[in-house]
């Protein structure tokens, strides 16, 4: 049997973005840990990027709320904080913002808010990565939180957010974004990280909601493009050898493969040389000599 022309994997087709990313572009990145990881690589390349200013956010509803607040510039106040075991926390922020001092925390939240707003006004790009449609609602208000801050689970109600609610939130936020900065371009994606704590069926149901949301954003707003990180992981790589030991997160090899697709499809050609040189520098920086005598 002749195996010469047989294919054993399905590759994602090359993208033809309407707008490509230039080295001078200013970028903001919001969303899941996948957004954090991709943002870190962009920073390594020397991009001017604000990467998850509020910390990692998985769910589209609190992420839309956060972006809207940044646009409005409406400062955080005592009523926005929750106190648990002597720590003040915010449902719009990661736990790294939590503080025993209410005053210090509010100062940091509002400094971050203003700095991010200034950057958003000047940015050419905003990257948005959605992680899950499973929401945790704060029982006292019904608000969907971005982080539970290890507060007892009895204070939250978990549920799958209907697609209609996701779209309503982001249709409004997209209009606000493009009114605030008409030159902005938006790159959306669905995180390839598997949220199997919701069950395999629950994870796929959630991801399908997010993919519907990103599809609608692309159809409705010409400024939006899609990065298929989820599809690359699930359909191109499609093998447990590309996951870490937890079988949830893409491993380093998968991350490199997804990043290479991003470079090849979304950067201006001028960036190819920059990427190559930075990769060499990073590789050299990570090198450790076998013998101390080799250090000159």
ChimeraX attribute file (.defattr): number of C-alpha atoms within 10 A of each C-alpha:
attribute: neighborCount
match mode: 1-to-1
recipient: residues
	/A:1	3
	/A:2	5
	/A:3	6
	/A:4	6
	/A:5	6
	/A:6	7
	/A:7	8
	/A:8	7
	/A:9	10
	/A:10	11
	/A:11	12
	/A:12	15
	/A:13	8
	/A:14	9
	/A:15	14
	/A:16	10
	/A:17	15
	/A:18	11
	/A:19	13
	/A:20	13
	/A:21	19
	/A:22	15
	/A:23	15
	/A:24	10
	/A:25	14
	/A:26	18
	/A:27	25
	/A:28	21
	/A:29	23
	/A:30	28
	/A:31	29
	/A:32	25
	/A:33	21
	/A:34	24
	/A:35	25
	/A:36	19
	/A:37	14
	/A:38	18
	/A:39	22
	/A:40	16
	/A:41	12
	/A:42	19
	/A:43	15
	/A:44	13
	/A:45	18
	/A:46	13
	/A:47	17
	/A:48	16
	/A:49	19
	/A:50	20
	/A:51	24
	/A:52	22
	/A:53	17
	/A:54	22
	/A:55	20
	/A:56	23
	/A:57	27
	/A:58	25
	/A:59	25
	/A:60	29
	/A:61	23
	/A:62	22
	/A:63	28
	/A:64	19
	/A:65	18
	/A:66	21
	/A:67	21
	/A:68	19
	/A:69	17
	/A:70	21
	/A:71	22
	/A:72	14
	/A:73	16
	/A:74	12
	/A:75	15
	/A:76	17
	/A:77	14
	/A:78	12
	/A:79	7
	/A:80	13
	/A:81	18
	/A:82	16
	/A:83	14
	/A:84	13
	/A:85	7
	/A:86	11
	/A:87	16
	/A:88	22
	/A:89	25
	/A:90	26
	/A:91	19
	/A:92	23
	/A:93	24
	/A:94	19
	/A:95	19
	/A:96	10
	/A:97	17
	/A:98	23
	/A:99	18
	/A:100	14
	/A:101	11
	/A:102	17
	/A:103	12
	/A:104	12
	/A:105	22
	/A:106	23
	/A:107	14
	/A:108	14
	/A:109	20
	/A:110	17
	/A:111	13
	/A:112	15
	/A:113	23
	/A:114	17
	/A:115	14
	/A:116	21
	/A:117	19
	/A:118	14
	/A:119	16
	/A:120	23
	/A:121	15
	/A:122	14
	/A:123	20
	/A:124	20
	/A:125	20
	/A:126	21
	/A:127	23
	/A:128	24
	/A:129	28
	/A:130	27
	/A:131	27
	/A:132	28
	/A:133	24
	/A:134	23
	/A:135	22
	/A:136	22
	/A:137	18
	/A:138	18
	/A:139	14
	/A:140	8
	/A:141	8
	/A:142	11
	/A:143	16
	/A:144	26
	/A:145	23
	/A:146	27
	/A:147	22
	/A:148	20
	/A:149	19
	/A:150	8
	/A:151	13
	/A:152	9
	/A:153	12
	/A:154	8
	/A:155	12
	/A:156	20
	/A:157	14
	/A:158	13
	/A:159	12
	/A:160	15
	/A:161	19
	/A:162	12
	/A:163	16
	/A:164	11
	/A:165	13
	/A:166	20
	/A:167	20
	/A:168	12
	/A:169	17
	/A:170	22
	/A:171	18
	/A:172	12
	/A:173	20
	/A:174	20
	/A:175	12
	/A:176	16
	/A:177	22
	/A:178	15
	/A:179	12
	/A:180	15
	/A:181	15
	/A:182	13
	/A:183	14
	/A:184	19
	/A:185	22
	/A:186	23
	/A:187	19
	/A:188	26
	/A:189	24
	/A:190	27
	/A:191	26
	/A:192	23
	/A:193	22
	/A:194	20
	/A:195	19
	/A:196	13
	/A:197	9
	/A:198	15
	/A:199	11
	/A:200	12
	/A:201	10
	/A:202	17
	/A:203	20
	/A:204	16
	/A:205	17
	/A:206	21
	/A:207	24
	/A:208	16
	/A:209	23
	/A:210	25
	/A:211	20
	/A:212	15
	/A:213	24
	/A:214	26
	/A:215	16
	/A:216	15
	/A:217	21
	/A:218	17
	/A:219	12
	/A:220	12
	/A:221	14
	/A:222	11
	/A:223	19
	/A:224	23
	/A:225	22
	/A:226	19
	/A:227	22
	/A:228	21
	/A:229	24
	/A:230	18
	/A:231	17
	/A:232	20
	/A:233	22
	/A:234	14
	/A:235	13
	/A:236	15
	/A:237	20
	/A:238	14
	/A:239	10
	/A:240	12
	/A:241	13
	/A:242	19
	/A:243	20
	/A:244	14
	/A:245	11
	/A:246	8
	/A:247	14
	/A:248	16
	/A:249	19
	/A:250	23
	/A:251	16
	/A:252	12
	/A:253	13
	/A:254	18
	/A:255	19
	/A:256	12
	/A:257	16
	/A:258	20
	/A:259	17
	/A:260	12
	/A:261	18
	/A:262	16
	/A:263	17
	/A:264	14
	/A:265	17
	/A:266	19
	/A:267	17
	/A:268	14
	/A:269	14
	/A:270	10
	/A:271	17
	/A:272	12
	/A:273	10
	/A:274	13
	/A:275	18
	/A:276	11
	/A:277	13
	/A:278	14
	/A:279	14
	/A:280	10
	/A:281	12
	/A:282	12
	/A:283	10
	/A:284	10
	/A:285	9
	/A:286	8
	/A:287	9
	/A:288	10
	/A:289	9
	/A:290	8
	/A:291	7
	/A:292	8
	/A:293	7
	/A:294	8
	/A:295	8
	/A:296	4
